[in-house]
Amino acid sequence: MKTVLFVCSGNTCRSPMAEGLFKVYLKGRNRDDITAESAGLYAGFGHPASPNAVLAAKDCGAGISGHRSRPVSENMLTEAHAVAALGRAHYDILSESGYGGKLFLLSGGVCDPFGGDIGDYRACAEKIRGGFDALYNEKLALDIIPMGESHVKDAAMIENACFSRPWSETALSDALKKHENRYFVALYENKTAGYIGADNISGEVYITNFAVSERFRRKGIGEKLLKTLIKKSEEEKAAFITLEVRPSNAPAAALYKKLGFEIAGERKGFYAEPAEDAYIMTKELRVEN
């Protein structure tokens, strides 16, 4: 179960509204594997949500009358899959605490309606809801996990759609069984969207498979897959990562350059159908002694 933690100041206005409204949002997406919680950086224990927050949330189909405030704890931040800050100040404080990778500033920051009338709270609720799609797409829709046998059939279908000489299901399944191989799959809303595979041979990493289904492109999935492999290779203290790419595949080459790969040479006649040479692109990794 993934948890999204919404954080404001006192945990009686913005963050409890966000928690309740996001649960309604998730129900509409049929994502019962995600839940929402809230807390405040300066909150006390046990205070109810403000009456206008309760009314504004109710107008949007969320019941928060049973909410009770609580302060943010280290354990909450550690266990949350994503932390959505309601204000820029909250975001900055949490970022300084080392949670940058989980952080998301909801709707660019939501003003505190405390002391305002019901109209102010309703406007606040609408701004909160306006940030949910971006939060969901950036922090929750995509999972990068180790590839398993259950993903092989879908990966083979992506292979067939992307390459003129695709690997078969059998070839992919056999590759997964080899101890030197590192395979990761991207799941977008629990659907196989792409994958990456590499051989780590004595600290030298050779990318063998890398593809994203056409209908899931332009979502940053390829970049996140490649970053996952880079991180894994760094953890294993690999010396470098290398791959081949068609010179005509400008988007792929641009991604590799963005993440620190450089052209190290060429392989003549490497590709067929259509025939083309290949650039060899390599990323040197920093290995700590």
C-alpha positions in Angstrom: 0.0 0.0 0.0 1.4 3.4 -1.0 0.7 6.3 1.3 0.6 10.0 0.4 1.2 12.3 3.3 -0.3 15.8 3.0 1.5 18.4 5.2 0.5 21.9 6.2 1.0 23.9 9.4 -1.7 23.0 12.0 -3.4 20.0 10.3 -6.9 21.5 10.8 -7.6 23.2 7.4 -5.6 22.5 4.2 -4.1 19.1 4.9 -7.2 17.3 6.2 -9.2 18.7 3.3 -6.4 17.4 0.9 -6.4 14.0 2.7 -10.2 13.6 2.4 -10.5 14.9 -1.2 -7.6 12.8 -2.4 -9.3 9.7 -1.1 -12.3 10.6 -3.2 -9.9 11.1 -6.2 -8.3 7.7 -5.7 -11.7 6.0 -5.5 -12.5 7.5 -8.9 -9.4 6.0 -10.3 -10.0 2.6 -8.7 -6.7 2.8 -6.9 -7.4 0.9 -3.6 -3.6 0.3 -3.4 -3.0 3.9 -2.5 -4.2 5.8 0.6 -3.8 9.3 2.0 -2.9 10.7 5.4 -2.2 14.2 6.8 -0.2 16.0 9.5 1.1 19.4 10.4 4.6 20.8 11.0 3.3 22.8 14.0 0.2 20.8 14.9 -0.9 19.6 18.3 -2.7 16.4 19.0 -6.4 15.9 18.8 -7.8 19.1 17.3 -10.8 18.7 14.9 -10.8 20.0 11.4 -12.2 23.6 11.3 -16.0 23.7 10.6 -15.6 25.5 7.3 -13.0 22.8 6.2 -15.5 20.1 7.0 -18.2 21.9 5.0 -16.0 22.6 2.0 -14.8 19.0 1.9 -18.4 17.7 2.2 -19.4 19.8 -0.8 -16.8 17.8 -2.8 -18.0 14.4 -1.4 -15.4 14.0 1.3 -16.2 13.4 5.0 -13.6 14.8 7.4 -15.7 15.5 10.5 -13.8 12.7 12.4 -10.4 14.1 11.6 -8.1 14.9 14.5 -4.8 16.8 14.1 -1.4 15.4 14.7 2.2 16.6 14.2 4.5 15.3 11.5 6.8 12.5 12.7 10.0 11.1 11.3 8.3 7.7 10.9 5.4 9.2 8.8 7.9 10.9 6.5 10.0 7.7 6.2 7.1 5.4 5.4 5.2 7.7 3.0 5.6 7.0 -0.7 5.1 10.7 -1.5 4.9 13.8 0.7 2.7 16.6 -0.6 3.4 20.0 0.9 0.5 22.5 0.9 2.7 25.6 1.1 6.1 26.7 -0.2 7.3 27.1 3.4 6.4 23.6 4.2 8.1 22.3 1.1 11.3 24.2 1.9 11.4 22.9 5.5 10.8 19.3 4.4 13.4 19.6 1.6 16.0 20.7 4.1 15.2 17.7 6.2 16.3 15.4 3.4 13.0 14.3 1.9 13.4 16.0 -1.5 12.9 12.8 -3.5 9.5 12.3 -2.1 8.3 15.9 -2.0 5.7 17.5 -4.2 4.4 21.1 -3.9 0.7 20.8 -4.4 -0.9 23.2 -6.9 2.2 25.4 -6.6 1.3 26.2 -3.0 -2.2 26.6 -1.5 -2.9 29.7 0.7 -4.1 29.1 4.2 -7.9 29.8 4.5 -7.8 30.0 8.3 -10.0 32.8 9.5 -11.8 33.1 6.2 -15.4 32.4 5.3 -16.9 29.3 3.6 -16.1 30.9 0.2 -12.4 31.0 1.1 -12.5 27.4 2.1 -14.3 26.3 -1.0 -11.8 28.1 -3.2 -9.0 26.4 -1.2 -10.6 23.0 -1.8 -10.8 23.6 -5.5 -7.2 24.6 -5.7 -6.2 21.5 -3.8 -8.2 19.3 -6.2 -6.6 21.1 -9.1 -3.2 19.7 -8.2 -4.2 16.1 -7.9 -3.5 15.0 -11.5 0.0 16.4 -11.4 0.7 14.7 -8.0 -0.7 11.4 -9.2 1.2 11.4 -12.5 4.5 12.5 -11.0 4.6 10.5 -7.8 2.1 7.6 -8.0 1.2 6.4 -11.4 4.6 4.9 -12.2 6.5 2.1 -10.4 9.9 0.8 -11.4 10.5 -2.7 -10.0 12.7 -5.7 -10.7 11.3 -7.6 -13.7 9.8 -11.0 -13.1 8.4 -13.9 -15.1 4.9 -12.4 -14.9 6.2 -9.4 -17.0 7.9 -11.4 -19.8 4.8 -11.7 -22.0 4.1 -8.0 -22.0 7.8 -7.2 -22.4 8.0 -9.5 -25.5 5.0 -7.6 -27.0 6.8 -4.3 -26.5 9.9 -5.9 -28.1 7.8 -6.9 -31.2 6.3 -3.5 -31.5 9.6 -1.6 -31.2 12.3 -3.6 -32.9 12.8 -5.3 -36.3 14.6 -8.2 -34.6 12.9 -8.6 -31.3 13.8 -10.9 -28.5 11.4 -13.8 -28.0 9.5 -14.6 -24.7 11.9 -17.5 -24.3 15.0 -15.3 -24.7 13.7 -12.8 -22.2 12.8 -15.5 -19.7 16.2 -17.1 -20.1 17.9 -13.8 -19.5 16.1 -13.3 -16.3 17.5 -16.5 -14.9 21.2 -15.4 -15.4 22.8 -14.1 -12.2 24.7 -11.4 -14.1 21.6 -9.8 -15.6 19.8 -6.8 -14.2 16.2 -6.3 -15.5 13.7 -3.6 -14.4 10.1 -3.1 -15.6 8.1 0.1 -15.6 4.5 -0.3 -14.4 2.2 2.6 -15.3 -1.1 2.3 -13.4 -0.1 -1.4 -12.9 0.3 -1.9 -16.7 3.6 -2.9 -18.2 4.9 0.3 -20.0 8.5 -0.5 -20.6 11.6 -2.3 -19.4 15.4 -2.2 -19.4 17.9 -5.0 -19.2 21.6 -5.2 -18.8 24.5 -7.6 -18.1 26.8 -6.7 -15.2 30.0 -8.6 -16.1 32.7 -8.1 -13.5 31.6 -4.5 -12.9 31.1 -3.6 -16.6 27.5 -3.0 -17.4 26.2 -3.7 -20.9 22.6 -2.6 -21.7 21.0 -5.2 -23.9 17.3 -4.3 -23.9 15.6 -1.0 -23.5 12.1 0.0 -24.7 9.0 1.9 -23.8 5.6 1.1 -25.3 4.5 3.8 -27.8 1.3 4.6 -25.9 3.3 5.3 -22.7 6.0 7.6 -24.2 6.5 11.2 -23.3 5.9 10.5 -19.6 9.5 10.3 -18.6 9.4 6.5 -18.2 12.5 5.8 -20.2 14.5 8.3 -18.2 13.3 6.8 -14.9 14.2 3.3 -16.1 17.7 4.3 -17.1 18.2 6.2 -13.8 17.2 3.1 -11.9 19.8 1.0 -13.8 22.4 3.7 -13.2 21.7 3.7 -9.5 21.8 -0.1 -9.3 25.1 -0.1 -11.1 26.6 2.6 -8.8 25.4 0.6 -5.8 27.3 -2.5 -7.2 30.3 -0.3 -7.8 30.4 -0.9 -11.6 33.1 0.9 -13.6 30.9 2.0 -16.5 27.6 1.4 -18.4 27.7 1.1 -22.1 25.2 0.5 -25.0 24.7 0.8 -28.7 22.2 3.2 -30.4 21.3 4.0 -33.9 22.6 7.5 -35.0 19.1 8.1 -36.5 17.5 7.5 -33.1 17.9 11.1 -32.0 15.5 11.0 -29.0 17.3 8.0 -27.5 20.7 9.6 -28.0 19.6 12.8 -26.4 18.4 11.0 -23.4 21.7 9.1 -23.0 23.6 12.4 -23.3 21.4 14.0 -20.7 22.2 11.3 -18.2 26.0 11.5 -18.8 26.6 9.0 -21.7 29.2 10.0 -24.3 29.9 8.6 -27.7 33.0 6.3 -27.3 33.1 4.8 -30.8 31.1 3.2 -33.6 30.2 -0.3 -34.7 30.0 -0.6 -38.5 27.0 -2.4 -39.9 25.7 -3.2 -36.4 22.0 -2.9 -37.2 19.9 -4.6 -39.9 16.4 -3.9 -41.1 17.2 -1.2 -41.8 21.0 -1.4 -42.1 22.8 1.2 -40.0 26.0 1.7 -38.0 25.8 2.1 -34.2 27.2 4.6 -31.9 28.8 3.2 -28.8 27.8 5.4 -25.8 29.3 5.0 -22.4 28.9 6.5 -19.0 31.8 6.3 -16.6 30.7 5.7 -13.0 32.2 7.2 -9.9 33.4 4.4 -7.7 34.1 5.3 -4.1 37.1 3.6 -2.6 
